[in-house]
């Protein structure tokens, strides 16, 4: 039996046996780069088998033949300081999503279709883990986050030797980036500052034997600060005795409306009574119940203000 036949048999029986754990990154990358690529015909046949028959073995062949693509894409994001193994793992999730949704009748190869899904998963992972504070919330800010580095490099490449040493963007360059990526200049400056700064852990490393200090040690604990204590007591008073006294200032009908509309409602929105239910009880319109409720709330607010 030839070596090619042995490899083919292994691929069919247990294809994942050829791929070592991501714990040994060098061995993993070496292994996936040796996995055979599928021809266009083999790829199309496997994709149809997965789509029409739910063939998981075919799905495995599609995934395995594109693991090297994930490795290649992951290298583009090494500048964010995250472990490449984690980037590859997230990219593999995107690859499996792409394989599941791939339609061979669309006339494109899986490699082109999968790139979007792989990058999308890696992008999400970076945004969630690169900073303790979110750095990108809108679509435009995400575009800025992932394009600012490359744009800075392109701008630096066009600098004269006298300006090439400058790492920060000039005012004109900030305006150019903002215009190209459809964001505000101040957002470009803020993102540049975050990208150029280093991460600082809030807590000290757990493996330090000696005494260590971390930012969390300097965060103020205002739980027992005098003004905070007084404010907390005041809130507790208003939420207890203050509310009871304010309710006592209402007539019986107004008090019941407030209790049914506000105090008897549970966290899951159950309990209490609606405007229409109260209207049926008192033989008036729902609008009249609403007016009574508004007047009662104003009266209670005044009573609470005086109590404070």
C-alpha atoms as one frame of an Amber mdcrd trajectory, in Angstrom:
protein
   0.000   0.000   0.000   1.431   3.399  -1.003   1.879   6.329   1.390  -0.862
   8.230  -0.451  -3.296   5.361   0.092  -2.452   5.211   3.805  -3.013   8.958
   4.177  -6.327   8.711   2.313  -7.479   5.873   4.556  -6.546   7.843   7.662
  -8.421  10.880   6.396 -11.590   8.881   5.860 -11.504   6.881   9.104 -10.426
   9.518  11.640  -9.407  12.789  10.003  -9.036  14.647  13.317  -6.324  12.203
  14.426  -3.994  14.050  12.064  -4.396  17.329  13.968  -2.596  17.747  17.324
  -3.967  19.850  20.171  -3.681  23.623  20.044  -1.702  23.315  23.269   1.328
  22.597  21.093   0.930  25.448  18.623   3.987  24.722  16.469   3.006  21.079
  16.045  -0.572  22.103  15.239   0.464  24.601  12.560   2.905  22.124  11.049
   0.205  19.436  10.934  -2.527  21.575   9.347  -0.100  22.794   6.690   0.483
  19.160   5.705  -3.214  18.332   5.368  -4.204  17.827   1.716  -6.247  20.475
  -0.053  -9.437  19.507  -1.868  -9.861  20.032  -5.571 -12.828  22.089  -6.745
 -14.665  18.865  -7.653 -13.923  17.201  -4.296 -14.982  20.337  -2.424 -18.240
  20.608  -4.357 -19.045  16.915  -3.840 -18.369  17.127  -0.091 -20.450  20.288
   0.259 -23.391  18.707  -1.562 -23.127  15.581   0.565 -23.236  17.716   3.717
 -26.116  19.861   2.492 -28.278  17.075   1.067 -27.495  14.189   3.416 -26.089
  15.803   6.547 -22.794  13.960   5.966 -20.601  14.890   8.948 -17.594  13.098
   7.456 -17.833  15.392   4.446 -18.055  18.381   6.780 -14.885  17.186   8.500
 -13.021  17.014   5.184 -14.111  20.566   4.333 -13.014  21.894   7.719  -9.677
  20.068   7.776  -8.687  21.218   4.313  -9.167  24.869   5.343  -7.529  24.875
   8.797  -4.386  26.369   7.251  -6.510  29.323   6.083  -7.452  30.063   9.700
  -3.795  29.961  10.733  -2.905  32.372   7.939  -5.678  34.822   8.871  -4.830
  34.641  12.582  -1.339  36.019  11.858  -2.918  39.286  10.718  -4.123  39.923
  14.291  -1.003  39.130  16.312  -0.425  42.848  16.929  -3.256  42.943  19.461
  -1.220  40.946  21.979  -3.612  37.989  22.229  -2.402  34.357  22.083  -2.364
  33.027  18.531  -3.800  29.752  19.757  -6.899  31.584  20.989  -7.199  33.474
  17.698  -6.975  30.190  15.775  -9.558  28.563  18.021 -12.043  31.389  17.422
 -11.248  31.369  13.711 -11.968  27.626  13.597 -15.420  28.338  15.033 -16.002
  30.782  12.185 -14.763  28.190   9.683 -17.242  25.597  10.964 -20.067  28.140
  10.698 -19.020  28.840   7.114 -18.940  25.129   6.241 -22.429  24.684   7.699
 -23.827  27.526   5.560 -21.776  26.990   2.398 -23.774  26.499  -0.819 -21.692
  24.878  -3.597 -24.193  26.024  -6.225 -23.321  29.703  -5.707 -20.243  29.371
  -7.910 -17.607  30.400  -5.316 -14.955  28.351  -3.554 -15.218  27.751   0.179
 -11.943  29.610   0.788 -13.511  32.873  -0.391 -16.767  32.304   1.487 -15.103
  31.242   4.744 -12.805  34.270   5.085 -15.691  36.503   6.174 -16.860  34.080
   8.870 -13.346  33.442  10.180 -12.542  37.149  10.458 -15.931  37.914  12.046
 -15.317  35.436  14.880 -11.781  36.707  15.459 -13.015  40.308  15.465 -15.624
  39.511  18.121 -13.023  37.737  20.250 -10.593  40.654  20.047 -13.257  43.219
  20.920 -14.346  41.208  23.964 -10.903  40.399  25.298  -8.374  42.989  24.160
  -9.437  45.612  26.673 -11.277  45.599  29.985 -13.189  48.617  28.661 -15.045
  48.348  25.365 -13.101  50.113  22.655 -15.599  49.871  19.824 -19.373  49.949
  20.080 -20.652  51.285  16.752 -20.011  49.793  13.330 -17.861  52.796  12.358
 -15.783  52.480  15.543 -15.181  48.796  14.857 -13.982  49.688  11.384 -11.667
  52.253  12.963 -10.373  49.739  15.510  -9.381  47.179  12.876  -8.081  49.616
  10.238  -6.196  52.251  12.218  -2.980  50.224  12.532  -2.708  49.512   8.805
  -3.630  53.083   7.886  -0.945  54.443  10.253   1.641  52.168   8.654   0.627
  53.325   5.177   0.840  56.979   6.230   4.254  56.453   7.852   5.529  54.776
   4.691   4.810  58.006   2.814   6.652  60.194   5.333   9.972  61.817   4.679
  12.916  60.557   6.756  12.545  63.549   9.058   8.959  62.583   9.946   9.272
  58.797   9.929  10.332  58.665  13.593   7.047  60.229  14.750   4.683  57.521
  16.026   1.544  59.597  16.582  -0.689  60.943  13.841  -0.494  64.564  12.813
  -3.601  66.748  12.772  -3.902  66.384   8.992  -3.511  62.598   9.230  -6.171
  62.400  11.944  -8.555  64.334   9.706  -7.721  62.034   6.780  -8.387  58.849
   8.790 -11.622  60.276  10.213 -12.829  61.169   6.736 -11.908  57.770   5.251
 -13.546  55.744   8.040 -16.519  58.042   8.671 -15.799  58.778  12.325 -15.059
  61.916  14.338 -11.435  63.148  14.623 -11.637  62.915  18.417 -12.597  59.236
  18.069  -9.466  58.653  15.981  -7.324  60.310  18.657  -8.966  58.301  21.447
  -8.546  55.018  19.576  -4.914  55.803  18.763  -4.242  56.433  22.444  -5.845
  53.132  23.438  -4.039  51.167  20.750  -0.669  52.624  21.714  -1.154  52.067
  25.454  -0.424  48.865  27.279  -2.877  46.706  29.191  -2.680  46.894  32.974
  -4.218  44.143  35.083  -6.473  45.321  37.897  -5.325  42.552  40.210  -1.790
  41.424  40.958  -0.549  38.101  39.493  -1.488  35.151  41.685   1.896  33.448
  41.367   3.849  36.245  43.077   5.411  35.030  46.324   6.185  38.437  47.790
   3.890  41.350  48.494   2.713  43.042  45.322   0.627  46.072  44.526  -1.875
  46.442  41.692  -4.309  49.202  40.650  -7.168  47.507  42.483  -5.378  48.283
  45.767  -5.712  52.007  45.099  -9.408  52.049  44.203 -11.393  53.952  46.804
 -13.979  52.077  48.850 -16.687  54.649  49.544 -18.990  52.215  51.313 -18.213
  53.767  54.724 -17.603  57.337  53.595 -19.718  59.595  55.900 -21.768  61.363
  53.226 -22.481  58.031  51.515 -23.658  56.542  54.815 -26.001  59.481  55.446
 -27.416  59.298  51.918 -28.021  55.558  52.292 -29.879  56.102  55.578 -31.990
  58.817  53.988 -32.908  56.552  51.063 -33.826  53.708  53.414 -36.025  56.051
  55.432 -37.854  57.369  52.375 -38.336  53.851  51.019 -39.879  52.710  54.303
 -41.495  55.140  56.735 -41.512  57.949  54.163 -43.616  55.980  51.679 -46.073
  54.922  54.386 -46.581  58.497  55.551 -47.014  59.691  51.968 -49.671  57.018
  51.399 -51.448  58.074  54.593 -51.843  61.561  53.112 -54.036  60.153  50.291
 -57.744  59.469  50.301 -58.721  55.753  50.248 -59.463  55.654  46.492 -56.211
  57.371  45.496 -54.234  55.178  47.884 -55.664  51.969  46.442 -54.975  53.129
  42.866 -51.335  53.866  43.706 -50.920  50.566  45.555 -52.482  48.534  42.734
 -50.556  50.371  40.006 -47.146  50.508  41.692 -46.715  48.704  44.993 -48.376
  45.362  44.247 -46.629  44.781  40.896 -44.003  42.003  41.024 -40.647  41.943
  39.231 -42.125  39.709  36.521 -44.898  42.305  35.902 -47.529  40.099  37.526
 -49.875  41.365  40.241 -51.505  44.759  40.579 -54.357  46.085  38.434 -54.553
  47.876  35.097 -56.206  51.232  34.493 -59.180  49.497  32.884 -59.586  47.043
  35.771 -59.589  49.889  38.284 -61.993  51.849  36.085 -64.436  48.917  36.243
 -64.150  48.804  40.043 -64.922  52.498  40.517 -67.338  52.911  37.596 -65.303
  55.624  35.840 -63.189  55.795  32.680 -59.592  54.580  32.477 -58.546  58.166
  31.704 -60.121  59.317  34.972 -58.158  56.649  36.874 -54.969  57.896  35.209
 -55.744  61.483  36.281 -56.312  60.377  39.878 -53.044  58.418  39.779 -51.072
  61.436  38.506 -52.560  63.718  41.170 -51.829  61.154  43.893 -48.220  60.753
  42.783 -47.711  64.532  42.902 -49.134  64.639  46.398 -46.868  61.793  47.518
 -43.821  63.462  45.984 -44.558  66.614  47.942 -44.944  64.620  51.162 -41.663
  62.785  50.569 -39.847  66.065  49.871 -41.079  67.515  53.145 -40.093  64.340
  54.999 -36.566  64.519  53.614
